[in-house]
Amino acid sequence: MPKQLGLAFVEDALARGDICLAAFHDETMVAFIWRSFTRVPHADGLWIEVEWPYRYGYKAYTKPEFRGLGLAGWLSRLGDEICLGKGFKYGVGFVETHNYPSIKADLRVGGRKVGYAGYLKLFGKAYPFRTPGVVPHTFRFYHPRG
């Protein structure tokens, strides 16, 4: 599994109230997805934030030999049921514009594009942005120190 998801990552995510859904083959985890209800560290010193009634899906992964079986979609639908039970009616996430397999998978499970959110990295500093279509959905990249 991805190395960046070590014990510290898992403990921090669970302390924030995030949930993880996973698929196993025998006793081996072969796929997982994470859901957040508040904020999550991203990269380049930025965090991602959503507000109620939105949930944010992140860190989805399926081992290569198990791809194409629909595990991510199955886990996503299961996660949706759990999140709906907690009162989070809407899911939001992002896919990098060059990640065509994930874009296709997201559309297969009912995802739709509402706009763009991201950041520009210039001279070692990240500048978050979002288009007007994203603003009502509360999704944003931000610097934790303001």
PLY file of the C-alpha trace (Angstrom):
ply
format ascii 1.0
element vertex 146
property float x
property float y
property float z
element edge 145
property int vertex1
property int vertex2
end_header
0.00 0.00 0.00
1.15 3.59 -0.50
3.95 4.45 1.93
2.54 7.90 2.79
-0.31 6.16 4.61
1.67 5.10 7.66
0.54 4.83 11.25
0.84 8.59 11.91
-1.39 9.36 8.89
-4.02 6.84 10.03
-4.00 8.05 13.65
-4.28 11.71 12.60
-7.10 10.96 10.14
-9.10 8.99 12.70
-8.54 11.70 15.34
-10.10 14.23 12.92
-13.13 11.94 12.53
-12.28 10.65 9.06
-13.37 7.15 8.10
-11.72 4.50 5.95
-13.48 1.77 3.98
-11.41 -1.13 2.73
-11.70 -4.35 0.74
-9.71 -7.45 1.68
-8.68 -10.58 -0.13
-7.99 -13.26 2.45
-6.29 -11.13 5.14
-4.67 -8.64 2.77
-6.08 -5.15 2.18
-6.42 -4.71 -1.58
-8.36 -1.44 -1.86
-9.40 1.48 0.31
-10.97 4.93 0.28
-11.00 7.65 2.92
-13.79 10.13 3.72
-13.38 13.40 5.65
-16.01 15.68 7.09
-13.78 18.68 7.85
-10.17 19.23 6.71
-7.33 17.09 5.42
-3.64 17.77 4.73
-2.91 17.69 1.01
0.56 18.62 -0.31
2.84 21.61 -0.76
1.83 22.95 2.68
-1.85 23.12 1.70
-4.91 21.57 3.28
-8.33 20.77 1.81
-11.51 21.75 3.62
-15.21 21.02 3.22
-18.15 21.99 5.41
-21.38 20.22 6.34
-23.37 18.81 4.53
-20.41 17.87 2.30
-17.96 15.04 2.72
-14.64 14.78 0.94
-13.35 11.57 -0.62
-9.59 11.16 -0.73
-6.72 8.67 -0.82
-8.51 6.01 -2.87
-6.25 3.16 -3.90
-6.62 -0.31 -5.40
-3.71 -2.71 -5.80
-2.92 -3.09 -9.51
-3.84 -6.75 -9.71
-7.34 -5.96 -8.33
-8.12 -3.00 -10.61
-11.01 -3.33 -13.04
-13.17 -5.27 -10.55
-15.21 -2.27 -9.42
-13.88 -2.29 -5.86
-13.52 1.51 -5.69
-17.12 1.96 -6.81
-18.36 -0.60 -4.32
-16.42 1.03 -1.47
-17.62 4.46 -2.57
-21.28 3.39 -2.50
-20.81 1.80 0.92
-19.13 4.99 2.13
-22.00 7.04 0.74
-24.49 5.01 2.81
-22.47 5.56 5.97
-22.02 9.28 5.29
-25.70 9.76 4.50
-26.49 8.12 7.84
-24.31 10.77 9.51
-26.19 13.60 7.72
-23.58 14.36 5.05
-25.76 14.42 1.94
-23.19 15.47 -0.66
-19.85 14.06 -1.68
-17.10 16.20 -3.14
-13.63 15.39 -4.34
-11.11 16.25 -6.97
-9.21 14.37 -9.61
-6.10 15.72 -11.30
-6.93 16.73 -14.86
-4.52 14.19 -16.35
-5.83 11.21 -14.33
-8.19 9.83 -16.97
-8.89 6.43 -15.33
-10.03 8.13 -12.10
-12.12 10.66 -14.02
-13.87 7.82 -15.88
-14.38 5.87 -12.63
-15.86 8.93 -10.93
-18.30 9.49 -13.79
-19.33 5.81 -13.67
-20.46 6.18 -10.05
-22.44 9.36 -10.75
-19.82 12.08 -10.31
-20.10 15.33 -12.22
-17.83 18.28 -12.79
-18.94 21.49 -11.06
-15.80 23.52 -11.65
-12.12 23.62 -10.88
-10.19 24.00 -7.67
-6.47 23.75 -7.36
-3.34 25.71 -6.84
-0.49 27.18 -8.80
3.01 26.62 -7.54
5.33 29.49 -8.37
8.79 30.14 -6.95
8.24 27.52 -4.24
4.94 28.92 -2.99
1.44 27.51 -3.57
-1.44 29.82 -4.54
-4.89 28.20 -4.10
-7.79 29.04 -6.41
-11.30 27.85 -7.19
-13.78 28.69 -9.89
-17.26 30.05 -9.06
-18.91 26.66 -9.66
-16.93 25.14 -6.78
-17.60 27.87 -4.18
-21.17 26.80 -3.22
-19.87 23.29 -2.55
-17.48 24.58 0.17
-14.48 22.70 -1.25
-11.23 24.64 -1.05
-7.46 24.37 -0.83
-6.01 26.64 1.85
-2.90 27.48 3.84
-3.44 26.41 7.48
-1.72 29.58 8.71
-4.04 31.93 6.86
0 1
1 2
2 3
3 4
4 5
5 6
6 7
7 8
8 9
9 10
10 11
11 12
12 13
13 14
14 15
15 16
16 17
17 18
18 19
19 20
20 21
21 22
22 23
23 24
24 25
25 26
26 27
27 28
28 29
29 30
30 31
31 32
32 33
33 34
34 35
35 36
36 37
37 38
38 39
39 40
40 41
41 42
42 43
43 44
44 45
45 46
46 47
47 48
48 49
49 50
50 51
51 52
52 53
53 54
54 55
55 56
56 57
57 58
58 59
59 60
60 61
61 62
62 63
63 64
64 65
65 66
66 67
67 68
68 69
69 70
70 71
71 72
72 73
73 74
74 75
75 76
76 77
77 78
78 79
79 80
80 81
81 82
82 83
83 84
84 85
85 86
86 87
87 88
88 89
89 90
90 91
91 92
92 93
93 94
94 95
95 96
96 97
97 98
98 99
99 100
100 101
101 102
102 103
103 104
104 105
105 106
106 107
107 108
108 109
109 110
110 111
111 112
112 113
113 114
114 115
115 116
116 117
117 118
118 119
119 120
120 121
121 122
122 123
123 124
124 125
125 126
126 127
127 128
128 129
129 130
130 131
131 132
132 133
133 134
134 135
135 136
136 137
137 138
138 139
139 140
140 141
141 142
142 143
143 144
144 145
